[in-house]
Amino acid sequence: MPETPDASHSLYETMGLVRIIAIDPEGRASLEYEAKPEQCHSGGVVQGGFISGWIDAAMAHAAMAKNGEGIVPMTLELKVSYFAPTRPGPVIAEAWVERHGKRTSFYEGHLTDKDGTVLAKATSTILRADVGRVMAASRKATGDGA
């Protein structure tokens, strides 16, 4: 189901998320981003960290769709191959589960431009962590007892 992201979420704003196009409980997700000039380095090319972040976020959304709200997808490994320069404008990050294990899963994804040209591809190993344990560790690390 397409969703408009919460514009007040600073990570979504920084990354340029426009909308969540689709989330499929089978382990697929599509997200639309707006690549901004502020995300570019020399020559008007989007910095690779944003590209890997967009695909990684799509893989995380695919993992959450497949596993439900009780897990936090934690990226253990991420490999990105860049095929063409990404320029400012709309881009689509798509991801899908490749293999689903007991605690870890393997995901793949890619980034395309508005014409469907594949700009980058990625693979990821994701640990499915219990949300309660992740939140408790976060509170402990930040000293937030709430």
C-alpha positions as CSV (number, residue, x, y, z in Angstrom):
1,M,0.0,0.0,0.0
2,P,1.6,3.4,-1.0
3,E,2.3,5.7,1.9
4,T,3.4,9.3,2.2
5,P,6.3,9.4,4.7
6,D,6.1,11.5,7.9
7,A,7.7,14.8,6.7
8,S,8.8,15.6,10.2
9,H,11.1,12.6,10.4
10,S,14.6,14.1,9.8
11,L,16.1,11.0,8.3
12,Y,13.4,10.8,5.7
13,E,13.9,14.5,4.9
14,T,17.7,14.2,4.7
15,M,17.5,11.2,2.4
16,G,14.9,12.8,0.2
17,L,12.1,10.2,0.7
18,V,9.1,11.2,-1.4
19,R,6.9,8.1,-0.8
20,I,6.7,4.5,-0.1
21,I,5.4,3.1,-3.4
22,A,4.7,-0.5,-2.3
23,I,5.3,-2.9,0.6
24,D,4.6,-6.6,0.1
25,P,4.4,-9.1,2.9
26,E,6.2,-11.6,0.7
27,G,9.3,-9.5,1.3
28,R,9.4,-6.7,-1.4
29,A,9.4,-2.9,-1.1
30,S,9.6,0.1,-3.5
31,L,10.5,3.6,-2.3
32,E,10.7,6.8,-4.3
33,Y,13.4,9.3,-3.4
34,E,14.2,12.8,-4.8
35,A,18.0,13.0,-5.4
36,K,18.8,16.6,-4.5
37,P,21.7,18.8,-5.7
38,E,22.8,19.0,-2.0
39,Q,23.5,15.3,-2.1
40,C,25.9,15.6,-5.0
41,H,29.7,15.9,-5.2
42,S,31.7,17.2,-8.1
43,G,30.1,17.0,-11.5
44,G,26.5,16.9,-10.2
45,V,26.8,13.2,-9.3
46,V,24.9,11.9,-6.2
47,Q,27.4,10.8,-3.5
48,G,27.5,7.0,-3.2
49,G,26.5,6.9,0.4
50,F,23.1,8.2,-0.4
51,I,22.7,5.6,-3.1
52,S,23.6,2.8,-0.8
53,G,21.4,4.3,1.9
54,W,18.4,4.4,-0.4
55,I,18.8,0.7,-1.4
56,D,19.6,-0.3,2.2
57,A,16.4,1.4,3.3
58,A,14.3,-0.4,0.7
59,M,15.8,-3.7,1.9
60,A,15.0,-2.8,5.5
61,H,11.4,-2.0,4.5
62,A,11.2,-5.3,2.6
63,A,12.4,-7.1,5.7
64,M,9.9,-5.4,8.0
65,A,7.1,-6.2,5.5
66,K,8.1,-9.9,5.6
67,N,8.8,-10.2,9.4
68,G,6.3,-7.8,11.0
69,E,6.8,-5.0,13.6
70,G,8.5,-7.2,16.2
71,I,11.8,-7.1,14.4
72,V,14.4,-4.5,13.6
73,P,16.4,-5.3,10.5
74,M,20.1,-4.8,11.2
75,T,22.4,-4.7,8.2
76,L,25.4,-7.0,8.8
77,E,26.9,-6.7,5.3
78,L,26.1,-4.4,2.4
79,K,27.7,-4.6,-1.1
80,V,26.8,-2.0,-3.7
81,S,27.8,-2.0,-7.4
82,Y,27.4,1.3,-9.2
83,F,26.6,1.1,-12.9
84,A,25.9,4.7,-13.9
85,P,26.0,8.1,-12.3
86,T,22.9,9.1,-10.4
87,R,21.9,12.7,-11.0
88,P,19.4,14.9,-9.2
89,G,15.8,14.0,-9.8
90,P,13.4,11.1,-9.0
91,V,14.8,7.6,-8.3
92,I,13.2,4.4,-7.2
93,A,14.8,2.0,-4.8
94,E,13.4,-1.6,-5.0
95,A,14.3,-4.5,-2.8
96,W,13.3,-8.2,-2.3
97,V,14.1,-11.1,-0.1
98,E,16.4,-13.6,-1.8
99,R,16.7,-16.2,1.0
100,H,15.0,-16.2,4.3
101,G,16.8,-17.9,7.2
102,K,16.0,-18.4,10.9
103,R,17.9,-15.3,12.2
104,T,19.5,-13.9,9.1
105,S,18.2,-13.2,5.6
106,F,19.7,-12.2,2.3
107,Y,18.2,-9.4,0.3
108,E,18.9,-7.8,-3.1
109,G,17.9,-4.5,-4.5
110,H,18.6,-1.9,-7.1
111,L,18.2,1.8,-7.8
112,T,16.6,3.0,-11.1
113,D,16.0,6.4,-12.6
114,K,12.7,7.6,-13.9
115,D,13.3,5.8,-17.2
116,G,13.9,2.5,-15.5
117,T,17.7,2.5,-16.1
118,V,19.5,0.5,-13.3
119,L,22.0,2.9,-11.7
120,A,23.2,0.6,-8.9
121,K,22.6,-2.9,-7.5
122,A,23.1,-4.2,-3.9
123,T,23.1,-7.3,-1.8
124,S,22.7,-7.4,1.9
125,T,22.8,-9.8,4.8
126,I,20.3,-8.8,7.4
127,L,20.0,-9.9,11.0
128,R,16.4,-9.9,12.3
129,A,16.8,-8.5,15.8
130,D,14.0,-8.4,18.4
131,V,12.6,-4.9,18.7
132,G,12.4,-5.1,22.5
133,R,16.1,-5.9,22.8
134,V,17.1,-3.2,20.4
135,M,15.1,-0.6,22.2
136,A,16.5,-1.6,25.6
137,A,20.0,-1.4,24.3
138,S,19.3,2.0,22.8
139,R,17.9,3.3,26.1
140,K,21.0,1.9,28.0
141,A,23.4,3.5,25.5
142,T,21.7,6.9,25.6
143,G,21.0,6.9,29.3
144,D,17.3,7.3,28.6
145,G,15.5,5.4,31.3
146,A,12.1,6.1,29.8
